[in-house]
Amino acid sequence: MHMVFYRTRNKILQKYLEGYYFLDEDEHLNTIRYKTFPNNYSIVSVSRNAEAHYDNGKIMISTSAVQKMNTDIFLRYTEPIEVVYEKAIDEITFYFKPLGIHHFISESNFTLVHKRLMNFTIFPDFNEKMFKIFDLNDREEQIEAIENYWLSKLQVKDFSLMEKLLFEIETSDLKIDEIAQKLQFSRQYINKLFLKHIGKSPTEYRKIHRFRNVIKQVKEVKNLREVTLDNLFYDQSHFHKDFKGFTKSSPSSFFKNVDTQKENVWLFI
């Protein structure tokens, strides 16, 4: 399977969209399996002529008998998801930064996403535009068309309060209750804001943020204990508990099987 992650090129879009990867249809490929692990991105996956079914931590993707576009959105998962393709299909998956997707879709649409993550229609012209992009034979043309399309949908909004909360959650060693007190809000109000705008609780967001930071830093620092302390885990047992919850494996086993040098971290099985 050929997956290449492209970082967003347009400087305006970079603030909202981390990047995207392509999966190309290949009739010679057999079944593909990999695991994906929790992160704080809003993930939008678009596939052509495919069916996706989610059940008990596994997404099964098969080819469709009819021509169609399928769009699935993932906001909140705290355990690994196994992704199984019967064979490679045409797919583009977008990784929006926290809050990023809100600058493209309405608040009411984001609320709907919570209720219907699979086969979701983002914009009235989305499917038609994606069909045209898939039909382009040149990757550079596809990239240009993708970024121009998202730019055409961009509506910059004010999320200064949420940005302040995210900064505190990501960088401070204060407890959530202490952050709420510092900013003169109730804990309940902060929870409500996070669920509304991020799709997960502040506690979930912080744990995933620290987990992902550990993966990122292990690229340069081989001392896992040092990385653990840098990411504000209370102790090794605290780190191991969270890590095992997100990966269903020990840190040593995870780093033995996963190539952390890649832009995105998948475990092929």
C-alpha positions as CSV (number, residue, x, y, z in Angstrom):
1,M,0.0,0.0,0.0
2,H,1.3,3.4,-1.0
3,M,0.5,6.2,1.5
4,V,2.3,9.5,1.3
5,F,1.4,12.3,3.8
6,Y,1.5,15.8,2.3
7,R,1.8,18.8,4.6
8,T,-0.5,21.6,3.7
9,R,1.3,24.0,1.3
10,N,-0.9,27.1,1.3
11,K,0.2,29.3,4.2
12,I,-3.3,30.4,5.0
13,L,-4.6,26.8,5.1
14,Q,-1.6,25.7,7.2
15,K,-3.2,27.3,10.3
16,Y,-6.2,25.0,10.0
17,L,-5.2,21.9,8.0
18,E,-2.2,19.9,9.0
19,G,-2.1,17.9,5.8
20,Y,-3.6,14.9,3.9
21,Y,-2.7,11.6,2.4
22,F,-3.7,9.7,-0.7
23,L,-4.5,6.0,-1.1
24,D,-4.7,4.9,-4.8
25,E,-6.8,2.1,-6.2
26,D,-4.7,-0.9,-7.1
27,E,-6.4,-4.1,-8.4
28,H,-3.3,-6.1,-7.7
29,L,-3.2,-5.5,-4.0
30,N,-4.7,-7.9,-1.5
31,T,-6.3,-7.2,1.9
32,I,-4.7,-4.3,3.7
33,R,-4.8,-4.0,7.5
34,Y,-3.4,-1.3,9.8
35,K,-4.1,0.2,13.2
36,T,-4.5,3.9,13.8
37,F,-4.1,5.5,17.2
38,P,-5.9,8.3,19.1
39,N,-5.0,11.9,18.2
40,N,-6.6,15.3,18.5
41,Y,-7.1,16.0,14.8
42,S,-10.5,16.1,13.2
43,I,-10.1,13.5,10.5
44,V,-12.1,13.6,7.3
45,S,-11.7,10.6,5.0
46,V,-13.2,10.7,1.5
47,S,-13.3,7.5,-0.6
48,R,-14.7,6.8,-4.1
49,N,-16.9,3.8,-4.9
50,A,-16.4,2.3,-1.5
51,E,-18.5,1.2,1.5
52,A,-17.3,1.7,5.1
53,H,-18.7,-0.2,8.1
54,Y,-17.7,0.5,11.7
55,D,-18.1,-2.2,14.4
56,N,-16.4,-2.7,17.7
57,G,-13.2,-0.9,17.0
58,K,-12.8,-2.0,13.4
59,I,-13.6,-0.3,10.1
60,M,-14.2,-2.6,7.2
61,I,-13.8,-0.9,3.8
62,S,-15.0,-2.7,0.6
63,T,-15.7,-1.6,-2.9
64,S,-19.1,-0.4,-3.9
65,A,-21.2,-1.9,-6.8
66,V,-22.4,1.6,-7.6
67,Q,-20.5,4.8,-8.2
68,K,-20.6,6.9,-5.1
69,M,-18.6,9.1,-2.8
70,N,-18.3,8.2,0.9
71,T,-17.1,10.7,3.6
72,D,-16.4,9.6,7.1
73,I,-15.4,11.9,10.0
74,F,-13.5,10.9,13.2
75,L,-13.4,13.1,16.2
76,R,-13.3,11.0,19.3
77,Y,-11.7,7.7,19.8
78,T,-9.5,6.7,22.7
79,E,-8.5,3.2,21.7
80,P,-6.8,1.9,18.5
81,I,-9.0,1.4,15.5
82,E,-8.2,-1.4,13.1
83,V,-8.8,-0.4,9.5
84,V,-9.3,-3.2,7.0
85,Y,-9.4,-2.7,3.2
86,E,-10.6,-5.6,1.0
87,K,-8.3,-4.0,-1.6
88,A,-6.8,-0.6,-2.1
89,I,-9.4,2.1,-3.2
90,D,-9.3,5.8,-4.1
91,E,-9.2,7.7,-0.9
92,I,-8.0,11.1,0.5
93,T,-7.8,11.7,4.2
94,F,-7.6,15.2,5.7
95,Y,-6.1,16.0,9.1
96,F,-7.6,19.2,10.5
97,K,-5.9,20.8,13.5
98,P,-7.9,21.2,16.7
99,L,-10.6,23.8,16.0
100,G,-9.5,23.9,12.3
101,I,-12.6,22.2,10.9
102,H,-14.8,24.9,12.5
103,H,-13.5,27.5,10.0
104,F,-15.0,25.5,7.2
105,I,-18.2,24.0,8.4
106,S,-21.1,25.5,10.5
107,E,-21.6,24.9,14.2
108,S,-24.8,23.0,13.4
109,N,-23.0,20.8,10.9
110,F,-20.3,20.0,13.5
111,T,-23.1,19.1,15.9
112,L,-24.5,16.7,13.3
113,V,-21.0,15.1,13.0
114,H,-21.3,13.9,16.6
115,K,-24.5,12.0,15.6
116,R,-23.4,10.7,12.2
117,L,-19.8,10.1,11.7
118,M,-20.1,7.8,8.7
119,N,-21.2,8.8,5.2
120,F,-21.5,12.5,6.1
121,T,-22.2,15.2,3.5
122,I,-20.0,18.3,4.3
123,F,-21.0,20.7,1.5
124,P,-23.6,20.4,-1.2
125,D,-20.9,20.4,-3.9
126,F,-18.4,18.3,-2.0
127,N,-19.0,14.9,-3.7
128,E,-19.0,16.4,-7.2
129,K,-15.7,18.3,-6.5
130,M,-14.1,15.2,-5.0
131,F,-15.0,13.1,-8.1
132,K,-13.3,15.6,-10.3
133,I,-10.2,15.6,-8.1
134,F,-10.0,11.8,-8.1
135,D,-10.2,11.9,-11.9
136,L,-7.1,14.1,-12.2
137,N,-4.1,12.0,-13.1
138,D,-1.4,14.3,-11.9
139,R,-0.7,14.4,-8.1
140,E,0.4,18.1,-8.2
141,E,-2.9,19.0,-9.9
142,Q,-4.8,17.1,-7.2
143,I,-3.0,18.9,-4.4
144,E,-3.6,22.3,-6.0
145,A,-7.3,21.5,-6.6
146,I,-7.7,20.2,-3.0
147,E,-6.2,23.3,-1.4
148,N,-8.1,25.7,-3.6
149,Y,-11.3,24.0,-2.8
150,W,-10.8,24.2,1.0
151,L,-9.7,27.8,0.6
152,S,-13.0,28.6,-1.1
153,K,-14.9,27.3,1.9
154,L,-12.8,29.1,4.5
155,Q,-14.6,31.3,6.9
156,V,-12.3,32.6,9.7
157,K,-14.0,32.7,13.1
158,D,-13.0,33.9,16.5
159,F,-12.1,31.1,18.8
160,S,-9.8,33.1,21.1
161,L,-11.3,31.6,24.3
162,M,-10.9,28.0,23.1
163,E,-7.4,28.8,21.9
164,K,-6.5,30.1,25.3
165,L,-8.0,26.9,26.9
166,L,-6.0,24.7,24.5
167,F,-2.8,26.5,25.3
168,E,-3.4,25.9,29.1
169,I,-4.3,22.3,28.6
170,E,-1.3,21.6,26.4
171,T,1.4,23.5,28.3
172,S,0.4,23.8,31.9
173,D,0.8,21.3,34.7
174,L,-2.3,22.7,36.4
175,K,-5.2,20.3,36.9
176,I,-8.4,21.0,34.8
177,D,-10.1,22.4,37.9
178,E,-7.2,24.8,38.6
179,I,-7.2,26.0,35.0
180,A,-11.0,26.6,35.3
181,Q,-10.4,28.6,38.5
182,K,-7.5,30.6,36.9
183,L,-9.6,31.6,33.9
184,Q,-12.7,32.2,36.2
185,F,-14.9,29.5,34.6
186,S,-16.6,26.5,36.1
187,R,-15.2,23.0,35.3
188,Q,-18.6,22.1,33.8
189,Y,-18.4,25.1,31.4
190,I,-15.0,24.1,30.2
191,N,-16.1,20.5,29.6
192,K,-19.1,21.9,27.6
193,L,-16.9,24.0,25.5
194,F,-14.5,21.2,24.7
195,L,-17.3,18.8,23.8
196,K,-18.9,21.4,21.6
197,H,-15.7,22.6,19.7
198,I,-13.3,19.7,20.0
199,G,-15.6,16.7,20.3
200,K,-13.9,15.3,23.4
201,S,-13.4,16.3,27.1
202,P,-10.4,18.4,28.2
203,T,-9.1,15.4,30.1
204,E,-9.2,13.2,27.0
205,Y,-7.6,16.0,24.9
206,R,-4.7,16.4,27.4
207,K,-4.0,12.7,27.7
208,I,-4.0,12.3,23.9
209,H,-1.8,15.4,23.5
210,R,0.8,14.0,25.9
211,F,0.7,10.6,24.3
212,R,1.3,12.1,20.8
213,N,4.1,14.3,22.2
214,V,5.8,11.2,23.6
215,I,5.7,9.5,20.1
216,K,7.0,12.7,18.5
217,Q,9.9,13.2,20.9
218,V,11.0,9.6,20.9
219,K,12.3,10.3,17.4
220,E,15.1,12.4,19.0
221,V,15.3,11.2,22.6
222,K,15.9,7.6,23.2
223,N,15.4,7.8,27.0
224,L,11.7,7.1,27.5
225,R,11.8,8.1,31.1
226,E,13.1,11.6,30.1
227,V,10.3,12.0,27.6
228,T,7.7,10.9,30.1
229,L,8.8,13.6,32.6
230,D,9.0,16.2,29.9
231,N,5.3,15.6,29.1
232,L,4.1,16.1,32.6
233,F,3.2,12.5,33.4
234,Y,3.2,12.1,37.2
235,D,5.3,8.9,37.1
236,Q,6.1,5.9,35.0
237,S,3.0,3.9,36.1
238,H,0.8,6.9,35.1
239,F,2.5,7.0,31.7
240,H,2.2,3.2,31.2
241,K,-1.5,3.2,32.1
242,D,-2.4,5.9,29.6
243,F,-0.1,4.5,26.9
244,K,-1.5,1.0,27.2
245,G,-5.1,2.5,27.0
246,F,-4.3,4.2,23.7
247,T,-2.3,1.5,22.1
248,K,-3.3,-1.8,23.8
249,S,0.4,-2.5,24.1
250,S,3.3,-1.6,26.3
251,P,5.5,1.3,25.3
252,S,8.5,-1.0,24.5
253,S,6.3,-3.2,22.3
254,F,4.7,-0.2,20.6
255,F,8.0,1.5,19.7
256,K,9.5,-1.9,18.5
257,N,6.7,-2.3,16.0
258,V,5.9,1.3,14.9
259,D,8.1,3.5,12.7
260,T,7.9,6.8,14.6
261,Q,10.0,8.5,11.9
262,K,6.9,8.7,9.6
263,E,4.7,11.8,9.4
264,N,1.7,9.7,10.6
265,V,2.0,6.8,12.9
266,W,0.3,3.6,11.8
267,L,1.0,0.0,12.8
268,F,0.6,-2.4,9.9
269,I,-0.6,-5.8,10.8
